[in-house]
Amino acid sequence: MQKVIKMKFKDKVVLISGATGGIGRALAERLAHEECNLALFARREEALKEISKIIDTTKSTCIYGRCDVKNKQDVKEAVEITRKKFGRIDVAILTAGILVPNPIETFDSSIIKNTMEINFLGNVYFIEYLLPIMKAQKSGTIAVTSTLPDKRGVPGWGAYGASKAAVSWLMESLRAEAKQKYNVNFITIKPGSVETPMIEGYHRQGAIKPEKAAEIIVKGIQRGKKIIQFPLGQVLLIRTSDMFPATAYDMMPVDAQKGDGYPVIEEK
């Protein structure tokens, strides 16, 4: 049975954060073929300019601006610039994030603080400024990137995992109420391994291309999915491990969970 496409991107205003790398860039280039109005934000302005030139060859419209999601004022201005230019914001896809190991040998709270500020609070700031606009419109979609393993801690990756688990919990808490009260959709994107600059140097078996990830995300948003998780093989593996009792989970080899390429750290 063919799935029904609930939403079309044509003529929609789509804001993308983290638009210069990995999934964010792939989404921008994919959506450029949907004849929509794109507002792209990231820290690297030269890369944004390069992407905008590509989009200018399509039937989509594109604006862009520098935005450091740790800076709340930057996020506020990104949302205001988009609304001022297009008069509305229909979809926001928030992909900005970092992946930094935090080994137990040199446990460092500054790594966790920085990761939480970018991966979690950066999204909180966007939601704070997007939600009033979409409430007034009585429509809109906010899709935020979490991670596939968001239910159990992975050795060596506690900062990243905690920040993404926080995203998943926040989205879960907002989703039903935002839809029922304001007709605003909250979608949690949960990627497994994707070949992006973020995981360069860390071998991840079964990683997919960012273009494939972008296609899955676009289709998931069109179909009104509440959670978009991929790739399938990793979804099955991770969700199975989620059911392990703590004793069994703790017996899994730590180095295997950290993955190839994890730095070897000397004790302090």
N, C-alpha and C positions, 0 to 999 in steps of 0.2 A: 504494500500500500504506500503510495507516494505521500511524503510529508508535506503539509501545507505551509507555504511561506507566509508568515503573518505580517512582516514588515519589509518594505523596500527602502533602500538607502537613497534612491534618486531624489534630489533636491533637499535632502536632509542636511542639517548642520551637525557635523561630527567633530568633536574635540578629542585629540589624542595626546596624552602625556608620554614622555619617554619615546618620542617619535623618531629619534635618530639611530636607534640600535635594535638589533634583534627583532622581536615580535612587533614592537611599535613601528619600526620602519616598514616591515612587511605589510602591516595593516594599512599604513598610509598609501603604499603603492597598490595594494589590492583594492582599496576603496576608491582610488582615483578613477577606476573603470566603472564606478557606479553612478557617475554624474552627480556627485554630492558636493557640499561645501565643507572643506576641511580646514581645521584650525590645529596646527601642529606646534607642540611645545617640547623643549628639551634644553639641556645646558649648552650643547654645542651648536652655536649659531651658524657656523660655516656648513656643517652637515645639514642643517635645516634648509639652508639656501640651496644646496645641491638637490635635496629631495623635492623642493618646491619647483625647481626647473623641470624635473621629470614630470611632475603633476601638471605643470602648465601645458604640456603637450597633449593632455587629455581633455575631456569635456568637463572636468571638475574644476572648482575654484579652490584656491589655497591661500591661506595666510599663515604666518608663523611668527614665533617670538621665543626669546630665551626665557627659560623658567627653571629655577632650582627649587624643587619641591620641598626642600628643607626650609625655604624662605616663604613664610605665609603670605607676605606682600606680593611676591612673584606669582603665587598661585591665584590670589585675588585679581591681579592685573590680567592674567591669562584668561580668566573667565570673563572679566569685564570687556577686554578687547574683542573676544569672540562674540559676545552679545551685542556690543556696539556695532560691529561690522555686519552681522547677519540678522540681528533682531531677535534671535532665539537660539537655544541649544537643544537639539533633539537627542543626541547620543554623546556620551563621554566614555571613552575607553582609556582607562588609566593603567599604564604599563611600566612607568618609571620604577626602577628598583636596583638594588645592588646585592651581590652575593659575596660575602667575605667570611672565610673560615675563622672560627674562634676556638682554637685548641685548648683543651683542659690544662695542658702543661703551663700555659701562659695566660690563664683566664683573665680577660681584660674587659672591664665594664664599658670602656669607651667604644669598643667595637659594637657592643649591643646597643648602646645609646645612639650611635650614628646610624646603625641599621634600622632601628625602630623609627627614627626621625624621617628617614627616606621611605622605607617600605610601608610603614603604617601611618605615621602622622601626615606624610605628604598626601596620602589618599584622603585622610580625614579633612584636611584643609580644602581639597577639591570638593568633597561632598558638602562641606559647610557653605560654600559659595554657589555650587550648582543647584542644590536642593530648592532654595527659594525661587529660582528661575523656573524650574520644572513644576513646582507646586503651583505657581501662577499660571503656567501654561496648561496645567492639568494633564500633562503628558511628559514623557521623557524616559531615557534609559541611561543608567550609570553602571558600567561594567568595570570591575576592578580585578586586577591580577593578584591571585593568591598563589598557592602551589599545590600540587597533587598530594604530597605527604604532609598534610596539615593537621593530622590527628595524633601523631606520635613523634617524639623527638628523635632526631637522627644524630648520632655521635659526631662531634666536631662542627656541626652546623646549627647549633642552638640559637644563635642570633637571628639567622635567616628564618629558621623554622618558627621561632616565637613571633617574629614580625608578621609572617604570613598567616599563622594561626590566628593572630589578632585580627587580621583583615577578614578571614573567613567568619569568625564569630561576630564581628561588627556587621558584615553584610547580612548574615543570618538574622540578626536582631532587627535590622531595618526593613528587610524585604517585604514581609507580609503587610506591615503597617503602612509603608510607603505606597504599596499598590492599592490597598483597601481605602485609604484616606485621600490619596492624591493622584492615583493612576500613574505613578512613577515606578518603573521597573528597576530592580537591583539584581545584577547578574554577577555571580562569582566565577571568575576564570581560574581554572586549576590546571596549569600545564605540568606535564611530567618533564622529561629531558628534551630540550630544544637546542639546536646548534646555533647558539648566539655567542657574542663576545663575552657574555657573563660567565659561561662555562668553558671558555677557551683554556686549555691546559688540564682540564678535568675530563677524562674519558667517561662518557656515559653511554652504555650499551642501549641501543634502541632509540637514540635521540633522533628527532625528526627535524626537517628543515623549517626555518621560520615562515617560509611561504605556505607550507602545509598547515602550520599552526594558525596562521592568519586566516586561511580558508575555513578552517574548523570554527574559529571564533566568529567570523562574519556570518556563517550559516547558522550558528547557535543563536546569535542575536536576532537574526531574521526570524527564526522559528520560536522566539520567545522563551528559550530555555532559561531556567533559573540558575543552573550550574552547568558550566561547560568544562568538561575534564577530558584529557587526552594525554598520550595516545592509548588506545584500548588495552594493549598488552600490559602497559605499566599501570593502568587503572585497576585491572584485575589483580595484579601482583600486590599493589599497595593496599587496596581495600581488603585483600585476604590477610595481609600482615596486620592490618588494623584490628582484626578479630583475635589475634594471638593474645593469650594471657600474658601479664607482665613478665612472669618467670621465663616463659618460652621466648618472648621478644628479647629479653636480656641475654639469652644464650647465643643470639646471632653474632657472628664475628664482627667486632667493632671496626677493624680496618676495611672489611668488605663494605660495610655501611657507609663509611667515609668516602669510598670510591677511589679509583686510580687518580693519581696526581695530587692527592692531599699532601700538604707540606709536612715534612718531618721536622718536628720541633724539639729543641733541647729544653729540659726543665729549667725554670728560673733559678 
